[in-house]
Amino acid sequence: MCLCQIIKKNKPHKPHIITEYGKPKQFVIPYNEMIEIVKILEEMSDPEFIKEIQTSRKSYKKGKEQVPVNKLWAELGIKK
């Protein structure tokens, strides 16, 4: 039985860890999840995004007022 058949038979939409002698060697995740991870990594590598995070961390350490999550989601266009 090939790896794809084993995954389809068990949990096709879940990540799988492939081991060799009991030690993790490979990690298999569904294609759509990998695309999402790549998108997130691309967004996180944006210099403006990194700068915003650094600024926010400094403000937080100084005790400045934080943005409520609902306001942040609204600014980002996220509906929760």
N, CA, C and O atoms as a Tinker XYZ file with bonds, in Angstrom:
   320  protein
     1  N      0.852000   -1.170000    0.000000    73     2
     2  CA     0.000000    0.000000    0.000000    64     1     3
     3  C      0.907000    1.245000    0.000000    63     2     4     5
     4  O      1.839000    1.341000    0.799000    81     3
     5  N      0.624000    2.185000   -0.897000    73     3     6
     6  CA     1.451000    3.391000   -0.981000    64     5     7
     7  C      0.983000    4.423000    0.056000    63     6     8     9
     8  O     -0.107000    4.316000    0.619000    81     7
     9  N      1.829000    5.411000    0.286000    73     7    10
    10  CA     1.551000    6.441000    1.295000    64     9    11
    11  C      0.225000    7.151000    1.029000    63    10    12    13
    12  O     -0.543000    7.388000    1.961000    81    11
    13  N     -0.053000    7.492000   -0.226000    73    11    14
    14  CA    -1.297000    8.206000   -0.533000    64    13    15
    15  C     -2.522000    7.373000   -0.170000    63    14    16    17
    16  O     -3.527000    7.923000    0.278000    81    15
    17  N     -2.455000    6.066000   -0.354000    73    15    18
    18  CA    -3.581000    5.200000    0.003000    64    17    19
    19  C     -3.776000    5.134000    1.515000    63    18    20    21
    20  O     -4.908000    5.112000    1.998000    81    19
    21  N     -2.680000    5.103000    2.256000    73    19    22
    22  CA    -2.760000    5.060000    3.714000    64    21    23
    23  C     -3.401000    6.349000    4.241000    63    22    24    25
    24  O     -4.260000    6.308000    5.123000    81    23
    25  N     -2.979000    7.483000    3.698000    73    23    26
    26  CA    -3.526000    8.769000    4.135000    64    25    27
    27  C     -5.014000    8.855000    3.798000    63    26    28    29
    28  O     -5.816000    9.258000    4.641000    81    27
    29  N     -5.390000    8.479000    2.571000    73    27    30
    30  CA    -6.800000    8.517000    2.173000    64    29    31
    31  C     -7.652000    7.620000    3.069000    63    30    32    33
    32  O     -8.776000    7.977000    3.421000    81    31
    33  N     -7.120000    6.465000    3.432000    73    31    34
    34  CA    -7.861000    5.506000    4.240000    64    33    35
    35  C     -8.061000    6.002000    5.665000    63    34    36    37
    36  O     -9.106000    5.747000    6.264000    81    35
    37  N     -7.086000    6.699000    6.212000    73    35    38
    38  CA    -7.150000    7.125000    7.607000    64    37    39
    39  C     -7.794000    8.502000    7.750000    63    38    40    41
    40  O     -9.015000    8.600000    7.866000    81    39
    41  N     -7.004000    9.549000    7.742000    73    39    42
    42  CA    -7.527000   10.899000    7.927000    64    41    43
    43  C     -6.938000   11.794000    6.840000    63    42    44    45
    44  O     -5.886000   12.401000    7.040000    81    43
    45  N     -7.608000   11.878000    5.690000    73    43    46
    46  CA    -7.029000   12.603000    4.545000    64    45    47
    47  C     -6.890000   14.114000    4.739000    63    46    48    49
    48  O     -6.116000   14.753000    4.026000    81    47
    49  N     -7.612000   14.686000    5.675000    73    47    50
    50  CA    -7.563000   16.143000    5.842000    64    49    51
    51  C     -6.792000   16.547000    7.098000    63    50    52    53
    52  O     -6.932000   17.669000    7.585000    81    51
    53  N     -5.990000   15.642000    7.612000    73    51    54
    54  CA    -5.200000   15.904000    8.812000    64    53    55
    55  C     -3.714000   15.796000    8.483000    63    54    56    57
    56  O     -3.330000   15.065000    7.570000    81    55
    57  N     -2.877000   16.521000    9.223000    73    55    58
    58  CA    -1.424000   16.375000    9.030000    64    57    59
    59  C     -0.964000   14.988000    9.478000    63    58    60    61
    60  O     -1.569000   14.375000   10.358000    81    59
    61  N      0.103000   14.509000    8.866000    73    59    62
    62  CA     0.665000   13.196000    9.202000    64    61    63
    63  C      2.165000   13.326000    9.425000    63    62    64    65
    64  O      2.854000   14.025000    8.681000    81    63
    65  N      2.658000   12.660000   10.438000    73    63    66
    66  CA     4.089000   12.604000   10.703000    64    65    67
    67  C      4.568000   11.214000   10.299000    63    66    68    69
    68  O      4.033000   10.200000   10.748000    81    67
    69  N      5.572000   11.187000    9.456000    73    67    70
    70  CA     6.153000    9.925000    9.017000    64    69    71
    71  C      7.434000    9.711000    9.823000    63    70    72    73
    72  O      8.311000   10.573000    9.876000    81    71
    73  N      7.512000    8.548000   10.440000    73    71    74
    74  CA     8.659000    8.270000   11.286000    64    73    75
    75  C      9.540000    7.178000   10.691000    63    74    76    77
    76  O      9.114000    6.376000    9.859000    81    75
    77  N     10.778000    7.183000   11.151000    73    75    78
    78  CA    11.721000    6.131000   10.787000    64    77    79
    79  C     12.367000    5.684000   12.094000    63    78    80    81
    80  O     13.054000    6.465000   12.754000    81    79
    81  N     12.146000    4.438000   12.458000    73    79    82
    82  CA    12.639000    3.908000   13.729000    64    81    83
    83  C     12.148000    4.750000   14.911000    63    82    84    85
    84  O     12.877000    4.984000   15.875000    81    83
    85  N     10.893000    5.198000   14.810000    73    83    86
    86  CA    10.282000    5.935000   15.895000    64    85    87
    87  C     10.627000    7.414000   15.980000    63    86    88    89
    88  O     10.164000    8.111000   16.882000    81    87
    89  N     11.444000    7.895000   15.039000    73    87    90
    90  CA    11.820000    9.306000   15.043000    64    89    91
    91  C     11.176000   10.012000   13.849000    63    90    92    93
    92  O     11.193000    9.488000   12.735000    81    91
    93  N     10.603000   11.215000   14.082000    73    91    94
    94  CA     9.970000   11.952000   12.980000    64    93    95
    95  C     10.977000   12.257000   11.861000    63    94    96    97
    96  O     12.089000   12.720000   12.112000    81    95
    97  N     10.552000   11.984000   10.618000    73    95    98
    98  CA    11.410000   12.249000    9.461000    64    97    99
    99  C     10.741000   13.159000    8.429000    63    98   100   101
   100  O     11.415000   13.958000    7.778000    81    99
   101  N      9.438000   13.043000    8.279000    73    99   102
   102  CA     8.698000   13.837000    7.292000    64   101   103
   103  C      7.382000   14.292000    7.911000    63   102   104   105
   104  O      6.855000   13.677000    8.838000    81   103
   105  N      6.872000   15.391000    7.366000    73   103   106
   106  CA     5.590000   15.916000    7.815000    64   105   107
   107  C      4.752000   16.156000    6.566000    63   106   108   109
   108  O      5.156000   16.917000    5.688000    81   107
   109  N      3.604000   15.522000    6.480000    73   107   110
   110  CA     2.731000   15.634000    5.308000    64   109   111
   111  C      1.455000   16.350000    5.728000    63   110   112   113
   112  O      0.773000   15.940000    6.666000    81   111
   113  N      1.146000   17.436000    5.008000    73   111   114
   114  CA    -0.094000   18.160000    5.294000    64   113   115
   115  C     -0.888000   18.323000    4.003000    63   114   116   117
   116  O     -0.319000   18.273000    2.913000    81   115
   117  N     -2.193000   18.518000    4.123000    73   115   118
   118  CA    -3.005000   18.728000    2.932000    64   117   119
   119  C     -2.534000   19.960000    2.150000    63   118   120   121
   120  O     -2.063000   20.939000    2.728000    81   119
   121  N     -2.672000   19.884000    0.837000    73   119   122
   122  CA    -2.201000   20.929000   -0.066000    64   121   123
   123  C     -2.756000   22.305000    0.293000    63   122   124   125
   124  O     -2.000000   23.274000    0.352000    81   123
   125  N     -4.054000   22.405000    0.532000    73   123   126
   126  CA    -4.674000   23.705000    0.829000    64   125   127
   127  C     -4.113000   24.324000    2.108000    63   126   128   129
   128  O     -3.950000   25.541000    2.196000    81   127
   129  N     -3.821000   23.487000    3.089000    73   127   130
   130  CA    -3.223000   24.005000    4.322000    64   129   131
   131  C     -1.823000   24.534000    4.053000    63   130   132   133
   132  O     -1.424000   25.550000    4.622000    81   131
   133  N     -1.072000   23.854000    3.192000    73   131   134
   134  CA     0.279000   24.313000    2.865000    64   133   135
   135  C      0.233000   25.649000    2.137000    63   134   136   137
   136  O      1.069000   26.516000    2.389000    81   135
   137  N     -0.725000   25.826000    1.245000    73   135   138
   138  CA    -0.879000   27.100000    0.540000    64   137   139
   139  C     -1.147000   28.218000    1.547000    63   138   140   141
   140  O     -0.583000   29.305000    1.421000    81   139
   141  N     -1.998000   27.966000    2.543000    73   139   142
   142  CA    -2.284000   28.967000    3.571000    64   141   143
   143  C     -1.025000   29.310000    4.371000    63   142   144   145
   144  O     -0.778000   30.475000    4.680000    81   143
   145  N     -0.244000   28.300000    4.699000    73   143   146
   146  CA     0.997000   28.529000    5.445000    64   145   147
   147  C      1.953000   29.395000    4.635000    63   146   148   149
   148  O      2.572000   30.312000    5.175000    81   147
   149  N      2.077000   29.110000    3.345000    73   147   150
   150  CA     2.956000   29.897000    2.482000    64   149   151
   151  C      2.484000   31.347000    2.420000    63   150   152   153
   152  O      3.299000   32.267000    2.485000    81   151
   153  N      1.178000   31.557000    2.296000    73   151   154
   154  CA     0.631000   32.923000    2.273000    64   153   155
   155  C      0.943000   33.665000    3.565000    63   154   156   157
   156  O      1.333000   34.832000    3.540000    81   155
   157  N      0.770000   32.987000    4.686000    73   155   158
   158  CA     1.054000   33.609000    5.982000    64   157   159
   159  C      2.528000   33.975000    6.087000    63   158   160   161
   160  O      2.871000   35.066000    6.544000    81   159
   161  N      3.393000   33.069000    5.667000    73   159   162
   162  CA     4.831000   33.352000    5.714000    64   161   163
   163  C      5.202000   34.523000    4.814000    63   162   164   165
   164  O      6.049000   35.341000    5.173000    81   163
   165  N      4.575000   34.605000    3.651000    73   163   166
   166  CA     4.833000   35.734000    2.748000    64   165   167
   167  C      4.399000   37.045000    3.396000    63   166   168   169
   168  O      5.117000   38.043000    3.326000    81   167
   169  N      3.229000   37.045000    4.024000    73   167   170
   170  CA     2.742000   38.255000    4.698000    64   169   171
   171  C      3.658000   38.638000    5.846000    63   170   172   173
   172  O      3.930000   39.819000    6.062000    81   171
   173  N      4.130000   37.649000    6.578000    73   171   174
   174  CA     4.983000   37.919000    7.733000    64   173   175
   175  C      6.374000   38.393000    7.336000    63   174   176   177
   176  O      7.088000   38.967000    8.159000    81   175
   177  N      6.765000   38.166000    6.103000    73   175   178
   178  CA     8.086000   38.608000    5.666000    64   177   179
   179  C      8.050000   40.031000    5.094000    63   178   180   181
   180  O      9.085000   40.578000    4.715000    81   179
   181  N      6.859000   40.620000    5.035000    73   179   182
   182  CA     6.704000   41.985000    4.543000    64   181   183
   183  C      7.356000   42.964000    5.521000    63   182   184   185
   184  O      6.994000   42.972000    6.698000    81   183
   185  N      8.303000   43.784000    5.073000    73   183   186
   186  CA     8.993000   44.721000    5.972000    64   185   187
   187  C      8.052000   45.649000    6.740000    63   186   188   189
   188  O      8.307000   45.959000    7.904000    81   187
   189  N      6.975000   46.093000    6.107000    73   187   190
   190  CA     6.015000   46.966000    6.789000    64   189   191
   191  C      5.306000   46.221000    7.925000    63   190   192   193
   192  O      5.057000   46.785000    8.991000    81   191
   193  N      4.992000   44.970000    7.684000    73   191   194
   194  CA     4.340000   44.148000    8.700000    64   193   195
   195  C      5.270000   43.965000    9.903000    63   194   196   197
   196  O      4.843000   44.090000   11.051000    81   195
   197  N      6.525000   43.672000    9.633000    73   195   198
   198  CA     7.519000   43.489000   10.693000    64   197   199
   199  C      7.684000   44.781000   11.490000    63   198   200   201
   200  O      7.764000   44.756000   12.718000    81   199
   201  N      7.733000   45.898000   10.790000    73   199   202
   202  CA     7.860000   47.197000   11.447000    64   201   203
   203  C      6.661000   47.463000   12.361000    63   202   204   205
   204  O      6.824000   47.956000   13.477000    81   203
   205  N      5.479000   47.141000   11.892000    73   203   206
   206  CA     4.257000   47.335000   12.682000    64   205   207
   207  C      4.287000   46.476000   13.952000    63   206   208   209
   208  O      3.888000   46.933000   15.023000    81   207
   209  N      4.751000   45.260000   13.831000    73   207   210
   210  CA     4.857000   44.382000   14.995000    64   209   211
   211  C      5.851000   44.950000   16.005000    63   210   212   213
   212  O      5.581000   44.974000   17.206000    81   211
   213  N      6.989000   45.402000   15.518000    73   211   214
   214  CA     7.995000   45.987000   16.414000    64   213   215
   215  C      7.450000   47.216000   17.136000    63   214   216   217
   216  O      7.661000   47.378000   18.338000    81   215
   217  N      6.754000   48.076000   16.409000    73   215   218
   218  CA     6.160000   49.272000   17.001000    64   217   219
   219  C      5.125000   48.880000   18.062000    63   218   220   221
   220  O      5.084000   49.466000   19.143000    81   219
   221  N      4.303000   47.898000   17.746000    73   219   222
   222  CA     3.272000   47.444000   18.683000    64   221   223
   223  C      3.883000   46.856000   19.943000    63   222   224   225
   224  O      3.380000   47.086000   21.042000    81   223
   225  N      4.955000   46.103000   19.796000    73   223   226
   226  CA     5.619000   45.517000   20.965000    64   225   227
   227  C      6.195000   46.603000   21.865000    63   226   228   229
   228  O      6.109000   46.513000   23.090000    81   227
   229  N      6.780000   47.622000   21.260000    73   227   230
   230  CA     7.331000   48.731000   22.046000    64   229   231
   231  C      6.220000   49.454000   22.796000    63   230   232   233
   232  O      6.376000   49.789000   23.970000    81   231
   233  N      5.100000   49.694000   22.120000    73   231   234
   234  CA     3.957000   50.360000   22.760000    64   233   235
   235  C      3.430000   49.524000   23.911000    63   234   236   237
   236  O      3.097000   50.058000   24.969000    81   235
   237  N      3.353000   48.229000   23.711000    73   235   238
   238  CA     2.848000   47.329000   24.744000    64   237   239
   239  C      3.748000   47.365000   25.978000    63   238   240   241
   240  O      3.268000   47.429000   27.110000    81   239
   241  N      5.066000   47.322000   25.740000    73   239   242
   242  CA     6.016000   47.353000   26.859000    64   241   243
   243  C      5.924000   48.660000   27.635000    63   242   244   245
   244  O      6.143000   48.687000   28.846000    81   243
   245  N      5.599000   49.742000   26.936000    73   243   246
   246  CA     5.486000   51.047000   27.588000    64   245   247
   247  C      4.129000   51.224000   28.264000    63   246   248   249
   248  O      3.900000   52.225000   28.942000    81   247
   249  N      3.227000   50.256000   28.084000    73   247   250
   250  CA     1.926000   50.316000   28.727000    64   249   251
   251  C      0.919000   51.180000   27.998000    63   250   252   253
   252  O     -0.091000   51.583000   28.575000    81   251
   253  N      1.186000   51.469000   26.727000    73   251   254
   254  CA     0.248000   52.299000   25.967000    64   253   255
   255  C     -1.023000   51.515000   25.675000    63   254   256   257
   256  O     -1.036000   50.284000   25.689000    81   255
   257  N     -2.092000   52.262000   25.410000    73   255   258
   258  CA    -3.387000   51.669000   25.131000    64   257   259
   259  C     -3.306000   50.757000   23.910000    63   258   260   261
   260  O     -2.685000   51.092000   22.902000    81   259
   261  N     -3.940000   49.614000   24.026000    73   259   262
   262  CA    -3.947000   48.634000   22.949000    64   261   263
   263  C     -5.235000   48.747000   22.124000    63   262   264   265
   264  O     -6.236000   49.291000   22.589000    81   263
   265  N     -5.191000   48.232000   20.910000    73   263   266
   266  CA    -6.349000   48.242000   20.026000    64   265   267
   267  C     -7.196000   47.015000   20.333000    63   266   268   269
   268  O     -6.686000   45.895000   20.301000    81   267
   269  N     -8.493000   47.203000   20.633000    73   267   270
   270  CA    -9.362000   46.049000   20.861000    64   269   271
   271  C     -9.407000   45.156000   19.615000    63   270   272   273
   272  O     -9.372000   45.649000   18.487000    81   271
   273  N     -9.485000   43.864000   19.828000    73   271   274
   274  CA    -9.426000   42.921000   18.718000    64   273   275
   275  C    -10.558000   43.152000   17.707000    63   274   276   277
   276  O    -10.343000   42.994000   16.506000    81   275
   277  N    -11.743000   43.518000   18.168000    73   275   278
   278  CA   -12.857000   43.765000   17.239000    64   277   279
   279  C    -12.556000   44.935000   16.308000    63   278   280   281
   280  O    -12.902000   44.899000   15.127000    81   279
   281  N    -11.911000   45.971000   16.841000    73   279   282
   282  CA   -11.531000   47.119000   16.023000    64   281   283
   283  C    -10.454000   46.721000   15.011000    63   282   284   285
   284  O    -10.490000   47.133000   13.851000    81   283
   285  N     -9.506000   45.922000   15.469000    73   283   286
   286  CA    -8.446000   45.452000   14.581000    64   285   287
   287  C     -9.021000   44.630000   13.437000    63   286   288   289
   288  O     -8.652000   44.824000   12.279000    81   287
   289  N     -9.929000   43.708000   13.764000    73   287   290
   290  CA   -10.553000   42.891000   12.725000    64   289   291
   291  C    -11.306000   43.766000   11.727000    63   290   292   293
   292  O    -11.252000   43.526000   10.521000    81   291
   293  N    -12.007000   44.781000   12.230000    73   291   294
   294  CA   -12.746000   45.676000   11.350000    64   293   295
   295  C    -11.792000   46.416000   10.408000    63   294   296   297
   296  O    -12.072000   46.559000    9.218000    81   295
   297  N    -10.659000   46.887000   10.953000    73   295   298
   298  CA    -9.676000   47.600000   10.125000    64   297   299
   299  C     -9.083000   46.675000    9.068000    63   298   300   301
   300  O     -8.764000   47.115000    7.963000    81   299
   301  N     -8.935000   45.398000    9.404000    73   299   302
   302  CA    -8.365000   44.442000    8.462000    64   301   303
   303  C     -9.419000   43.813000    7.540000    63   302   304   305
   304  O     -9.093000   43.053000    6.628000    81   303
   305  N    -10.682000   44.145000    7.798000    73   303   306
   306  CA   -11.750000   43.606000    6.962000    64   305   307
   307  C    -12.094000   42.156000    7.275000    63   306   308   309
   308  O    -12.606000   41.431000    6.421000    81   307
   309  N    -11.810000   41.740000    8.505000    73   307   310
   310  CA   -12.086000   40.369000    8.910000    64   309   311
   311  C    -13.413000   40.344000    9.654000    63   310   312   313
   312  O    -13.631000   41.115000   10.589000    81   311
   313  N    -14.288000   39.453000    9.228000    73   311   314
   314  CA   -15.597000   39.308000    9.894000    64   313   315
   315  C    -15.552000   38.108000   10.807000    63   314   316   317
   316  O    -15.316000   36.983000   10.367000    81   315
   317  N    -15.781000   38.356000   12.082000    73   315   318
   318  CA   -15.798000   37.271000   13.078000    64   317   319
   319  C    -17.113000   37.252000   13.793000    63   318   320
   320  O    -17.327000   36.413000   14.668000    81   319
